[in-house]
Amino acid sequence: MDFRPLAEAERRQLITALRGHADRGVALLIDSKDTSYAGTAEEVPDEQVVAAVKSVPCHY
């Protein structure tokens, strides 16, 4: 895997999103194809949360 630093605009967006999460509990959205940052949301539908949990590999 090659390291690719974030562009300055992407970096600022991600920092703002992380602050929103820490301060107000804003959800961070992640692209399901490549796990890149995809934005924020005040609320996320239950179906999306369940789909996200199901997508995590489990090796038990």
Backbone as numpy.savetxt, mean C-alpha at the origin, in Angstrom:
# Nx Ny Nz CAx CAy CAz Cx Cy Cz
16.91 -9.32 -8.20 16.06 -8.15 -8.20 16.95 -6.92 -8.20
16.68 -6.02 -9.09 17.46 -4.78 -9.18 16.86 -3.71 -8.29
17.74 -2.98 -7.63 17.29 -1.85 -6.80 17.01 -0.67 -7.70
15.83 -0.08 -7.54 15.47 1.11 -8.30 14.92 2.13 -7.32
15.66 3.19 -7.03 15.17 4.18 -6.07 13.91 4.88 -6.61
13.08 5.32 -5.68 11.86 6.03 -6.08 12.20 7.38 -6.69
11.40 7.77 -7.65 11.50 9.13 -8.18 11.08 10.10 -7.08
11.54 11.32 -7.14 11.26 12.30 -6.08 9.76 12.47 -5.84
8.96 12.54 -6.90 7.51 12.71 -6.74 6.89 11.48 -6.04
7.32 10.28 -6.44 6.82 9.06 -5.80 7.20 9.03 -4.32
8.42 9.44 -4.04 8.91 9.46 -2.66 8.07 10.39 -1.79
7.77 11.59 -2.31 6.95 12.55 -1.55 5.54 12.00 -1.32
4.95 11.37 -2.35 3.61 10.80 -2.21 3.60 9.71 -1.14
4.60 8.86 -1.16 4.65 7.77 -0.19 4.85 8.30 1.23
5.69 9.28 1.40 5.90 9.87 2.73 4.62 10.51 3.25
3.91 11.22 2.39 2.64 11.83 2.77 1.63 10.75 3.16
1.59 9.66 2.40 0.67 8.57 2.70 1.02 7.91 4.03
2.29 7.70 4.28 2.70 7.09 5.55 2.35 7.99 6.73
2.51 9.29 6.56 2.11 10.23 7.63 0.60 10.19 7.85
-0.16 10.12 6.76 -1.62 10.02 6.88 -2.03 8.76 7.61
-1.31 7.68 7.34 -1.60 6.41 8.02 -1.30 6.54 9.52
-0.17 7.12 9.84 0.22 7.26 11.25 -0.68 8.22 12.00
-1.07 9.32 11.36 -1.86 10.36 12.03 -3.36 10.06 12.07
-3.90 9.55 10.95 -5.35 9.41 10.84 -5.82 8.00 10.54
-4.90 7.05 10.39 -5.28 5.68 10.09 -5.71 5.46 8.65
-5.27 6.33 7.74 -5.60 6.19 6.33 -4.99 4.90 5.79
-5.77 4.15 5.02 -5.28 2.89 4.46 -4.33 3.17 3.30
-3.23 2.42 3.26 -2.30 2.48 2.13 -2.71 1.42 1.13
-2.85 1.80 -0.13 -3.24 0.85 -1.16 -1.99 0.39 -1.91
-1.92 -0.91 -2.16 -0.78 -1.52 -2.82 -1.26 -2.21 -4.09
-0.54 -2.02 -5.18 -0.87 -2.67 -6.44 -0.65 -4.17 -6.29
-1.65 -4.96 -6.62 -1.55 -6.41 -6.41 -0.61 -7.08 -7.40
-0.29 -6.43 -8.51 0.59 -7.05 -9.51 2.05 -6.98 -9.11
2.48 -5.82 -8.65 3.91 -5.67 -8.35 4.19 -5.10 -6.97
3.20 -5.05 -6.12 3.27 -4.54 -4.74 3.80 -3.12 -4.63
3.62 -2.33 -5.68 4.02 -0.92 -5.62 2.91 -0.10 -4.95
3.27 1.06 -4.46 2.33 1.96 -3.81 1.29 2.43 -4.83
0.02 2.37 -4.46 -1.04 2.72 -5.41 -1.96 3.82 -4.90
-1.70 4.38 -3.72 -2.52 5.47 -3.22 -3.01 5.23 -1.81
-4.00 6.02 -1.40 -4.57 5.90 -0.06 -6.09 5.92 -0.15
-6.73 5.53 0.93 -8.19 5.57 1.00 -8.60 5.74 2.46
-9.65 6.49 2.68 -10.17 6.67 4.03 -10.79 5.37 4.53
-11.49 4.66 3.64 -12.11 3.39 4.00 -11.90 2.41 2.86
-11.76 1.15 3.22 -11.57 0.09 2.23 -12.69 -0.92 2.42
-13.37 -1.30 1.34 -14.46 -2.29 1.46 -13.95 -3.62 2.03
-14.80 -4.28 2.79 -14.43 -5.56 3.41 -13.95 -6.58 2.39
-14.55 -6.58 1.19 -14.16 -7.55 0.16 -12.69 -7.37 -0.22
-12.23 -6.12 -0.30 -10.83 -5.89 -0.65 -9.90 -6.34 0.47
-10.31 -6.16 1.70 -9.49 -6.60 2.83 -9.37 -8.12 2.82
-10.49 -8.81 2.62 -10.48 -10.27 2.59 -9.61 -10.77 1.43
-9.73 -10.15 0.26 -8.93 -10.55 -0.89 -7.44 -10.34 -0.61
-7.09 -9.25 0.06 -5.69 -8.98 0.39 -5.13 -10.02 1.35
-5.92 -10.37 2.35 -5.47 -11.38 3.32 -5.31 -12.74 2.63
-6.24 -13.09 1.75 -6.15 -14.37 1.05 -4.96 -14.43 0.10
-4.49 -13.29 -0.36 -3.39 -13.28 -1.32 -2.02 -13.49 -0.65
-1.95 -13.42 0.67 -0.68 -13.61 1.38 -0.37 -15.10 1.46
0.81 -15.50 0.95 1.15 -16.93 1.02 1.22 -17.43 2.46
0.71 -18.61 2.67 0.72 -19.20 4.01 1.38 -20.57 3.90
2.42 -20.80 4.69 3.17 -22.05 4.61 3.10 -22.81 5.93
1.89 -23.20 6.30 1.72 -23.94 7.54 1.37 -25.36 7.27
